[in-house]
Amino acid sequence: MYKKIFLLLFIFCSRILFARTDVPNDFPKGYTPEEIGKRLAYHFVDERHELYSGKWIHYAEVCTWYGALKFAAITKDDELVKLLQNRFEPLFTREQKLMPPMNHVDFNMIGGLILELYRITNDKRYLDLGIAYADTQWEAPANAKPEEKAWAEKGYSWQTRLWIDDMYMITILQSQAYKVTGDPKYLDRAAGEMVLYLDEIQRPNGLFYHAPDVPYYWGRGDGWMAVGMTELLYYLPEDHKDRARILKGFHTMMESLKKYQMPGGMWNQLIDDPECWAETSATAMFTYAFIKGVQNGWLDEKEYAPAARKAWMAMIPYIDERNNVTEVCVGTGKKNDKQYYYDRPRLAGDFHGQAPYLWCAVALLENRID
């Protein structure tokens, strides 16, 4: 009898000791991350390439590809992994001209996808190519502009622009390089860059203007900062010199986002404007940050887990019968005109929206203990 009591106590204590904070994940049929991820990932396989000016693979496609690959890996869907790998294979040969040059923050970030392909397949071609993209993000070319060389001389990426998009484009690539090599220089690069951006452009309320001269909190722009901090915090050791500063920036931003989440669960195209329209790509990015924040203990479970669940439940009805995410704001330049953001066209199936939905599905699956 004593053995039985001891065993029960051991099991009970073990569950407490090893418990993870979770976002409630008992979703109804049609809302489960398995269903949603599969719908969007297989839909992506059949999509045509999205290109910059008809030339190079677009970063939004890269982000969606990365999400689909992560989904395939976590669900152990070998068929999907192979389909996604087959989509890349021609880029080594007949489609090589579609590979982005290594000379811009948006172009280099394809290296993050390539390094994820290496991690899953162990094919060294991906390692060599992905690391080249990671290293050239820091190695200023001979024809770099004076301001680009100045950033490099200070130890930052020569591709630094202090644009909010960069804090995903740079950090995801450098974090992936760290993940596959274990070399701390990549993590130090990403962390130092993030601290620079936080110090320079984060507002007192934790959010970010679309640009210093454009005082509007545009949803997807802030979304890049949210997911960039989330990805980086996951890899930063507790004793890293920049971790406390980044975590502080993350907390301040999440508190503000919690405040501006609409009653139905979505966030708007202009985050702090309750009259503006609900936008899906930003909502998915903020939801991802909430999910991972709760899982890793950076955010209070009681406060943020219900908000993450409410957001996920609100997001799914925006997927149409063709597996396209609707109400996605088109790519948006900076303009000091509030009506401009109201009037931006909304697309269905734009990769800017497909990608963060996939990230959320993966995050919710990572939440499970099998």
N, C-alpha and C positions, 0 to 999 in steps of 0.2 A: 504493500500500500504506500509506504514511504517513497518507494522508487517511482510510483505513478504520480504522486504529488510533486516530487522533485522534477519529473519530466514535464508536467504541465506548467510548473513555475518557470522552468528553463525556456520552454516555448514562448510563454507569455513575455518574459523579460527580453528574449531575443527579438521578438517582434517590436518591442518598444525601442530597443537599442538600435536596431537596424532599419527602423521605419523611415520612409522618405516622405517629405511633405508632398502632397499630391493635389492636382487639380481634379475635382470630381469628374470621373471619366465613364460614367454609366449612361452613355448617350443612347437615345432611341434609334431605331432603324432609320437609315438614311442620313444620320448625323455622325456615325462613328468615324474615327480617323482612318480606319482600315478602308471603309467604303469611299470616303472622300479622296484619300490619297491615291487609291487605285484608279478612280475615275480620272483624276487630273494627270497622273503620271502616264497612263497609257494614252490619254488624249495627246499629251506632249509628243510622244513618239512619232505620231503621224503628222505633226505640224511641219511646215516649211521653215527654213532658217529665216530669222529676222536679222536684217543687215543694216549697218550704218551706210547710208548713201549708196546702197547696192554693193558695198565693198567687203565689209568685215562683220563677223558674228557680233551681234548686239549684246551688251551686258545683261539686258533683261532676259534674253534667251539663256544666257549662261546661268543666271540665278534660278531659272525654272529647271533647267537641266540638272543643276546641283541638287535642288530639292527633290526631283524625281529619283535621282541616284541614291540619295540618302534614304528615301522611302523604300526603294528596292532593297537596299542593304538591310534595313531594320526589319522588313517583313520576310527576308530571306527568299525573295522572288528572283531566282536565278535567270528566269526567262527575261524579266524586265531589265536586269543588269546587262544582259547580253544585247538587248535591243538598244539600250542607251550607249553601250560601248560601240556597237555597230554604227550608230549615228555619228560618232566621233571619228571612226577609222578613216573615212575618206579625207579628213582634214590633214592626215599625214601624207596623202598622195594627190588625187585628182582635184580635191577641193582645198588644197593647201593655201591658195591665194585668199581664201576667206578667213584665214587666221589673222587676228588683229595684230598690228605692229606693237612693239614693246616701247611705246613712247607716249602713253597717256594713261591717266588713272583709270578711266573707264575701259581701256583696252587691256591693260595688264591684268585686270582682275579675273580674266578667263583662267589664269594660272591656278586659282583656287579650285575650280572644277577639275582641271587636269590632275592636280595633286590628290583629289578625292578619287579619281579613277585609278591612280596609282595605288592608293591605300586599299582599294577593293580588289584590284586585279594583280597587283605586284608586278606589273609590266614596267620595266625600267624606262621605256620610252617616255612614259608619262612623268616619271620623276625628273628626268633630265630637262624636259620641256617646261614643266611647272616651276622648277627651281630657277630656270632662266628668266621666267616672267617675274618671280619674286625678287631676284637680285637686281634686275634692271629697273625695278621700281625705286631702287635706292642709288643706282650708279648713274650719275648725270652724264649724258652723252656730250661729245665735243661741241655740238651745235646747240646746246641748251641755252635758253635766254638768261640774261644776268640775274633776274629774280629767282629763276629756277636753280642756278648755281649757288645763289646765296642761301637758299633753303638747305641744299645739300651740304654746304660748308658748316651749317649749324647742326648737322646730324639728322636732319629730317629728310623725307623723301623729296626728291627734286620735283615730283608731281604734286606737291602740296599746293592747294588753291584756297584753303579755308572755306570750301563749299561743303555744305552738310552731307551731300552724297558720299563724299570721300571716306567718311568714317565707317562705311561698310566696304567700299571698294578696296581700300588699303588694308584694313584690319583683317578681312576674311582671307586675303591672300597670304599675308605674313603669318597669321595664325595657322593656316593650313601648312605652310612651310615648316613651322615649328612642330606641328603634329607629326609630320612624316620624317623629320630629321632629328628632332630633339635638340636642335641647336638654339640656345636661348637668345641669340642675336635677333632672330626673327620676332620673338615675343617682345623683346626690348624695343625694337623698331615700332611695332604696332602700338605698344603702351605709351611710348614717348610721343608719338603722333597724336594719340587720343587725348593726352593731357594738354598738348598744345591747342587742340581744337576746343576742348572744354574751357580752357582759360581764356581763349580769345572770343568765342562766339556763343557760349551758353548764357541765356538770359537768367536773371535772378529767380524766375519762376521755374527754371529747369528746362524750359522749351528753347527752341532755336528759331530765329527769324529765317525766312527763306534766303535773305542776304542782308548785310548790314544796312543797306539803303532801301530794303523792302521789308517793312515792319509787319509782316504777316506770318502767322504760324501755319504754314502749308503742311497738310497731313503727311504726304509721302516723304517730303523732305525730312521732317522730323523722324519719320519711320526709319530712315537709313541710320540716323544716330542711335535710335533705340536698339535696333538689331546689331549694330556694330559694337556697342558697349556690351550687349548680352553675349555675343560670341567671344569677345575678348576676355570678359570676366571669367568665363568658363575655364579658360586655359591658364589664367594668371595665378601663380602660387600665392598663398596667403601672405607670405613675407616679401612679395615683390614690392619694390619701392614705389611704384605707381598705382598699386591696387587700391589703396585707400582713397586716393583722389578720384579715380574712375568710379569706384563704388558710390562715392558721395554724389557725383554727377548723375549716376544712374538713379539713385534714390530720389533726388530732387526732381528728375524728369518723370519718374513713375508716379510720384505723388500728384504732380500736375495733371498727368494723363488720367489718373483715377478720377480727379475732379471734373474733367471735361468729357468723360464717357457719357454718351446720351442714355436716357432711361431704357431704351430698347437694346442697348449693348454696343451700338456702333460708335465710331468717331466720325466727325465731319471733315469735309474738304479743307475748311479752315477750322482748326482744332477748337478755338475758343469762341466760335460764332455759332450759336444754337440754331440760327436761321439758315445756315448753309446746308448743303446736301450731304448725305451719308456717303462716304467714299470707302471702297473695299480694300484697296491695297494698303492704305495707312492703317485701317482697322486690323488687318491681318498682321501687320508688323508689330503693332502695339500689343496685340494678343500674344504673339510669340514671346515678346519680352516679359509679359506677365507670367506666362506658363513657365518659362525657364527660370524666372526670378523666384517663383514659388518652389519649384523643384529643387533649386540649389540653396534655398534658405536665405536668399537675399531680400525677399519680400515676405511680409507677414501673410501666412496662409489664410487666416480667417478673413482678412481684408481683401486680398487679391485673387484668391482661388475662385470665389463666386463671380468676380468681375471677369475673369478669364473665361469661365464657362459660359457666362451670359453673352460674351462677345462671340465665342465660337458658335453658339446656337443662333445668334443673329446673322452671322456671316453666311451660313449654308444656303438659305433661300435665295441668295444672290447668284448661285450657280444655276445656269439655265440647262435646258434639256440636251444641249450639245456639249455639256461639260465645260462651258466657258464662264469664267467669273465676270459678272456684269458690273456696271458703275465704277469702272476703273478710269481715273483721270489720265489723259494722255500725257506724254512727256511734256514737261512744263518749264519754260525759261522763267527768269526772274523779272517781275514787272511791278513797279510801285503803283498799283491800281487794284483796289479790292475787287471790283467788278470782274476784272480779268480772271480771277480765280473762280468766281461764280460761274463764268461763262465757258470754262474749259470743257472741250468735248469729252464725252464719256464713252469708253469702248467696252466691248464684250470680248473676252479671250485675250486681252493684252497681257503679255508675259509679266508686266509689272504687278499684275494682280494674281496670276496663276502661281507665281513663285512663292510669295509669302503664305498662301493657303497651304501649299505643300509643306513649307517649313513648320507650320502649326500642326499639321497632321503627324509629322515625324516627332515633334516635341511631345505631343499627347501620347504617342506610342512609347516613347522613351520613359514616360511617366509610369508605365506598367511594370510590375514585378512578376515575371512568369516563372 
